[in-house]
């Protein structure tokens, strides 16, 4: 490689062209200045030379990208031209080799869209968008502002946010409203609350979420919605949308004991069994148990839950009721009144009970949502909440539907066939 004059090399940029779904390599000729190359081989200027090298390459890549977008190079006459350049704006970017200055092209009509955000998954895009909206609306913390500067550069505009939302929102909307064309035997539902800025005020919003297990054993995100409260009306509206999209013939629904939720389940899924979450139930019982008795009471509850047969579970329940009748009367009232609902899963073969006796699987999804929420703290608007949660749930859904089965359903189907034959006889 000569150090005199200039030299050039080619780098390949992978670019997806839809809808062909084929990966094509765009070849870009990159010209490297001899002074930069010389600096790479001298100890005094080596560190700065790497930054200059990266700066030169990226600026030429940006120029090539805008040429591709408008269909013509600079000063080129072409009938296929889709737009015209309008100078550029400077943008500083801090990298591991130093700070570089990028010349981001401007267009007269429309916005130049680089591939900056394509490296992120949908959830990362939505996460960045939420933080960008916070900064634009003037409600961000210094921490959020620093993160957006690191990810997006020191300047970004409302037009940038709007353009990115146009690409992401339709995808999330399609996922939320897709037709449910499989049979889901088990459904797990739960809600979490988050804060959203609305009409100048911070309001608490409920995120209602449903996960389904198909008759082939795979899990899916069935749907989600944002509601003002976790009332019977809110849950009923959510369940109604699921049924309109095609959810039918549910065998078992798992949830906590929230009054509005349980009432909506009984109204919309008549004929399905309701499994009260055993984790939540244990908390209810132990909260009413004297502290000194909680460890042994917890052990008794575990033995009841893990009983091989319902008859044995009833025997263990009766023993516990008798043992703690005087020392923990309120806890025993809770145990006795909730026993049938918390043991509904016993009608299933043993191999299915552990995963369907609690709402822990959906709680883990909520924890991941909380991890992102702690950074944002208050969503700038409801659309931002739907965008981020929707993108995260889409990615989880893709992992579930393309990965290993959650449950092997062969034994379940054999059990149900046997039950039907006994009833028919």
C-alpha atoms as one frame of an Amber mdcrd trajectory, in Angstrom:
protein
   0.000   0.000   0.000   1.596   3.246  -1.123   1.887   6.214   1.242   2.039
   8.709  -1.602  -1.022  10.138  -3.255  -4.201   8.355  -2.365  -5.266   4.780
  -2.361  -8.634   3.064  -2.343 -10.179  -0.169  -1.121 -13.643  -1.701  -1.163
 -15.830  -2.571   1.791 -19.051  -4.586   1.591 -22.176  -3.343   3.346 -24.915
  -5.907   3.901 -28.291  -4.521   2.927 -31.672  -6.277   3.030 -33.993  -5.535
   0.158 -37.667  -6.210   0.881 -39.791  -7.976  -0.051 -37.332 -10.258  -1.859
 -35.739 -11.188   1.476 -32.356 -11.670  -0.196 -29.137 -10.236   1.198 -27.145
  -8.319  -1.401 -23.728  -6.739  -0.934 -23.354  -3.111  -1.973 -19.735  -2.386
  -2.911 -18.498   1.067  -1.914 -15.177   2.488  -3.062 -13.490   4.183  -0.104
 -10.604   6.574  -0.754  -8.064   6.903   2.059  -5.913  10.011   2.427  -2.146
   9.392   2.432  -1.658  11.585   5.532  -4.027   9.365   7.508  -2.216   6.251
   6.351   1.105   7.783   7.279  -0.198   8.567  10.768  -1.074   4.912  11.330
   2.613   3.998  11.131   3.970   6.734  13.397   3.815   6.490  17.169   3.026
  10.188  17.699  -0.109  10.343  15.627  -1.306   6.759  15.802  -4.257   7.247
  18.185  -5.618  10.275  16.344  -5.022   8.605  12.979  -7.355   5.715  13.814
 -10.130   8.210  14.652  -9.483  10.103  11.414  -9.487   6.835   9.464 -12.858
   5.815  10.921 -14.223   9.323  10.352 -13.170   9.295   6.694 -14.642   5.861
   6.031 -17.976   6.555   7.733 -18.433   9.893   5.966 -17.876   8.218   2.618
 -20.320   5.480   3.591 -22.952   8.114   4.504 -22.390   9.799   1.151 -22.812
   6.467  -0.647 -25.994   5.748   1.297 -27.620   9.062   0.359 -26.675   8.468
  -3.292 -28.390   5.089  -3.126 -31.469   6.575  -1.450 -32.043   9.327  -4.041
 -30.842   7.217  -6.976 -28.023   9.494  -8.137 -24.502  10.541  -7.186 -23.523
  14.133  -6.471 -23.926  16.333  -9.571 -25.107  13.320 -11.613 -27.846  13.869
 -14.176 -30.317  11.013 -14.004 -33.967  10.473 -14.955 -34.234   8.067 -12.015
 -33.251  10.697  -9.427 -35.659  10.713  -6.441 -34.395  13.826  -4.657 -31.654
  16.416  -4.213 -28.990  16.981  -1.606 -29.187  20.032   0.639 -25.798  20.104
   2.319 -25.160  18.266   5.554 -25.162  18.684   9.320 -22.236  17.927  11.567
 -22.631  15.307  14.248 -20.045  14.327  16.814 -19.812  10.682  17.796 -17.663
   9.328  20.594 -16.041   6.002  19.781 -13.406   3.795  21.390 -10.718   5.349
  19.191 -11.757   8.938  19.857 -14.352  11.539  18.885 -15.190  11.708  15.193
 -17.147  14.293  13.216 -19.742  12.883  10.844 -21.226  14.798   7.930 -24.822
  13.574   7.897 -26.430  14.461   4.527 -29.574  16.589   4.280 -32.182  16.351
   1.511 -34.403  19.110   0.156 -37.557  17.018   0.299 -37.844  14.377   3.009
 -35.358  12.952   5.466 -32.184  11.040   4.833 -32.468   7.661   6.548 -29.215
   5.911   7.362 -28.903   2.315   8.574 -27.968   3.527  12.070 -31.007   1.975
  13.734 -31.167  -1.197  11.661 -28.525  -2.811  13.838 -30.917  -2.718  16.766
 -33.754  -5.147  17.352 -37.266  -3.730  17.380 -37.247  -3.516  21.172 -33.987
  -1.536  21.104 -35.447   0.848  18.553 -38.538   1.372  20.696 -36.391   1.839
  23.793 -34.279   4.515  22.114 -37.403   6.189  20.713 -38.982   6.403  24.166
 -35.894   8.113  25.553 -35.664  10.455  22.564 -39.282  11.497  23.095 -38.550
  12.185  26.751 -35.699  14.522  25.860 -37.739  16.289  23.161 -40.593  16.809
  25.656 -38.204  18.159  28.263 -38.987  15.584  30.938 -35.843  13.456  30.852
 -33.282  12.971  33.554 -29.604  13.635  32.944 -29.044   9.881  32.795 -31.560
   9.424  29.981 -30.197  12.426  28.127 -26.692  10.972  28.322 -27.894   7.607
  26.993 -29.661   9.167  24.006 -26.589  11.227  23.171 -24.457   8.074  23.264
 -26.846   6.115  21.040 -28.084   8.814  18.701 -25.425  11.518  18.616 -25.569
  14.916  20.283 -28.484  16.131  18.173 -31.704  14.586  16.981 -34.958  16.084
  15.827 -38.688  15.484  16.078 -38.677  14.561  12.402 -36.219  11.755  13.162
 -38.535  10.367  15.853 -41.560  10.642  13.583 -39.822   8.823  10.744 -38.678
   5.971  12.977 -42.147   5.625  14.520 -43.655   5.264  11.051 -41.464   2.236
  10.478 -42.095   0.581  13.853 -45.696   1.369  14.840 -47.427  -0.494  11.958
 -45.430  -3.630  12.763 -46.486  -3.532  16.423 -50.118  -2.795  15.493 -50.191
  -5.748  13.116 -48.851  -8.017  15.850 -51.431  -6.800  18.383 -54.361  -7.309
  16.031 -53.305 -10.476  14.200 -55.819 -13.281  13.793 -55.643 -16.086  16.355
 -55.898 -19.153  14.127 -54.583 -21.869  16.481 -56.224 -23.587  19.431 -54.909
 -22.445  22.809 -55.700 -24.839  25.646 -53.985 -22.936  28.449 -54.003 -19.172
  28.937 -52.031 -17.244  31.567 -52.975 -13.632  32.279 -51.545 -10.905  34.479
 -51.214  -7.137  34.749 -48.567  -4.658  35.780 -48.735  -0.938  36.332 -46.520
   1.756  34.888 -46.519   5.544  34.714 -47.417   7.505  31.592 -47.410  11.251
  31.001 -50.823  12.284  29.695 -52.185  15.817  29.142 -49.434  17.254  31.312
 -50.052  14.862  34.208 -48.437  11.589  35.253 -51.012   8.794  35.368 -50.862
   5.156  36.377 -51.723   2.774  33.551 -52.365  -0.952  33.674 -50.759  -3.238
  31.100 -52.942  -6.325  30.620 -51.086  -9.298  29.131 -52.113 -12.796  27.986
 -49.859 -15.762  27.134 -51.256 -18.890  25.498 -50.054 -22.484  25.136 -51.110
 -24.006  21.816 -52.385 -27.535  21.408 -48.983 -28.431  19.909 -47.179 -27.256
  23.079 -45.663 -23.972  21.870 -46.186 -20.730  23.779 -47.267 -17.459  22.201
 -47.974 -13.908  23.269 -51.725 -13.770  22.644 -52.140 -10.063  23.193 -51.811
  -7.032  25.422 -53.543  -3.728  25.992 -53.222  -0.577  28.106 -56.055   0.262
  30.490 -56.753   2.893  33.138 -57.419   0.227  35.755 -57.573  -3.517  36.328
 -61.358  -3.477  36.594 -63.807  -6.102  35.386 -64.708  -3.764  32.518 -61.078
  -3.387  31.401 -60.424  -7.126  31.526 -63.735  -7.859  29.782 -62.853  -5.515
  26.919 -59.436  -7.182  26.604 -60.913 -10.700  26.608 -63.534  -9.646  24.078
 -60.834  -8.524  21.628 -59.044 -11.882  22.061 -62.266 -13.756  21.324 -63.011
 -11.573  18.301 -59.547 -12.395  16.973 -60.301 -16.118  17.294 -59.564 -17.333
  20.840 -61.940 -20.217  21.654 -62.102 -23.535  23.562 -59.749 -22.593  26.394
 -59.375 -25.425  28.929 -57.536 -23.702  31.796 -56.879 -20.054  32.704 -54.199
 -19.130  35.246 -54.176 -15.821  37.118 -54.036 -14.187  40.515 -57.163 -13.523
  42.567 -57.869  -9.922  41.534 -61.635  -9.429  41.815 -62.203  -7.715  38.477
 -60.030 -10.212  36.625 -61.718 -13.284  38.114 -65.179 -11.891  37.371 -64.198
 -11.233  33.740 -62.755 -14.771  33.385 -65.969 -16.346  34.632 -68.008 -14.172
  32.285 -66.013 -14.711  29.079 -64.607 -18.220  29.496 -67.482 -20.283  30.793
 -66.552 -23.953  30.777 -62.847 -23.270  31.359 -61.251 -24.097  34.704 -59.681
 -21.250  36.655 -56.340 -21.964  38.335 -55.579 -19.478  41.083 -51.845 -18.782
  41.158 -50.321 -20.807  43.994 -47.490 -18.312  44.513 -49.934 -15.459  45.131
 -52.143 -17.713  47.234 -49.238 -18.674  49.505 -48.514 -15.003  50.104 -52.149
 -14.415  51.012 -52.081 -17.253  53.552 -48.678 -16.391  55.042 -49.538 -12.693
  55.365 -52.286 -13.754  57.808 -50.042 -16.191  59.667 -48.031 -15.193  62.772
 -44.407 -14.663  61.802 -43.120 -17.452  64.052 -45.378 -19.959  62.253 -44.660
 -18.855  58.692 -41.735 -21.238  57.898 -43.631 -24.381  58.925 -46.856 -23.127
  57.300 -44.973 -22.544  54.060 -43.694 -26.124  54.175 -47.218 -27.456  54.732
 -48.513 -25.516  51.722 -45.682 -26.899  49.574 -46.630 -30.459  50.551 -50.250
 -29.769  49.598 -49.282 -28.335  46.183 -46.972 -31.267  45.413 -49.382 -34.001
  46.456 -49.600 -36.692  43.741 -53.404 -36.923  43.994 -56.185 -34.523  44.896
 -57.428 -36.841  47.657 -54.006 -36.715  49.331 -53.941 -32.914  48.971 -57.321
 -32.709  50.734 -56.047 -34.879  53.586 -52.986 -32.652  54.013 -55.226 -29.568
  53.930 -57.462 -30.952  56.668 -54.429 -31.713  58.830 -53.132 -28.176  58.370
 -56.543 -26.673  59.171 -56.711 -28.666  62.387 -53.119 -27.846  63.411 -53.385
 -24.060  62.980 -57.080 -23.487  63.658 -56.384 -21.661  66.923 -52.962 -20.117
  66.233 -53.698 -18.752  62.715 -57.507 -18.685  62.250 -57.602 -16.026  59.479
 -54.941 -17.835  57.458 -56.874 -21.090  57.746 -60.067 -19.382  56.560 -58.178
 -18.249  53.457 -56.801 -21.753  52.892 -60.191 -23.417  53.220 -62.058 -20.953
  50.995 -59.429 -20.914  48.243 -58.381 -24.558  48.190 -60.524 -25.732  45.243
 -59.439 -22.856  42.995 -55.766 -23.187  43.857 -55.829 -26.942  43.151 -57.729
 -26.831  39.838 -54.548 -27.899  38.051 -54.846 -31.349  39.670 -57.295 -32.364
  36.930 -54.322 -32.356  34.516 -51.719 -35.118  34.215 -48.870 -34.633  36.703
 -46.269 -33.511  34.133 -48.284 -30.340  33.334 -49.050 -29.158  36.846 -45.781
 -27.485  37.815 -45.772 -25.054  34.896 -49.477 -24.273  35.020 -50.093 -23.906
  38.733 -48.645 -20.375  38.919 -48.391 -17.275  36.750 -44.590 -17.272  37.170
 -43.974 -17.538  33.417 -45.760 -14.264  32.799 -44.161 -12.694  35.869 -40.747
 -13.237  34.255 -41.927 -11.289  31.216 -43.030  -8.507  33.545 -39.600  -8.410
  35.163 -37.993  -7.826  31.769 -40.444  -5.006  31.119 -39.613  -3.537  34.522
 -35.913  -3.605  33.670 -36.517  -1.247  30.760 -39.110   0.779  32.633 -36.659
   1.633  35.417 -34.536   3.531  32.906 -37.450   5.421  31.352 -39.332   5.741
  34.672 -42.224   7.697  33.139 -43.291   6.998  29.544 -43.679  10.242  27.558
 -47.036   9.055  26.154 -49.195   5.947  25.781 -48.029   5.321  22.208 -44.462
   5.072  23.476 -45.511   2.502  26.083 -47.340   0.383  23.492 -44.422   0.631
  21.078 -41.771  -0.517  23.532 -43.807  -3.262  25.205 -45.143  -4.456  21.853
 -41.655  -4.679  20.340 -40.333  -6.602  23.334 -43.267  -9.022  23.271 -42.897
  -9.578  19.524 -39.297 -10.647  19.958 -40.221 -12.983  22.812 -43.028 -14.441
  20.718 -40.626 -15.148  17.862 -38.245 -16.973  20.222 -41.046 -19.087  21.640
 -42.680 -20.045  18.348 -39.385 -20.973  16.676 -37.765 -22.606  19.717 -38.417
 -25.715  21.794 -41.929 -26.643  22.817 -43.002 -25.411  26.226 -44.997 -28.591
  26.867 -45.221 -32.014  25.249 -48.993 -32.267  24.741 -49.269 -35.955  23.785
 -50.146 -37.157  27.290 -52.643 -34.318  27.717 -54.533 -35.241  24.540 -54.561
 -38.914  25.521 -55.946 -37.996  28.940 -58.732 -35.844  27.495 -59.674 -38.536
  24.959 -59.905 -41.079  27.769 -62.091 -38.743  29.864 -64.476 -38.176  26.956
 -64.820 -41.911  26.345 -65.677 -42.481  30.031 -68.323 -39.725  29.955 -69.802
 -41.109  26.711 -70.020 -44.598  28.213
